[in-house]
Amino acid sequence: MGENQMMSRYDVDADILYMLIKEGEIQDTVEVSEDLFIEYDEKNNPVGIELWRARKNVFGELLKYLNTIAEPNIGQKSIHEIDLKKVIQ
């Protein structure tokens, strides 16, 4: 992993999204909210973010946002009814 590259992985079975900010030994993990955890190194720098129930917390919110930007351009269709390739063109 490059110095300024963040990596992420998604566990479909557990529905957990993990974002590695930088390599390092984890010294502490803080529960920010029910589904959000931030990992810190020995210098108290964030090194990782773990988001539980990612389908609801990330993907669900992303779909809501896409619906708000798609509606003015396509009428009242929901994002589930829209061919995104047509929206992008």
Order of alpha helices (4+ residues) and beta strands (2+ residues): beta-beta-beta-beta-beta-alpha-alpha
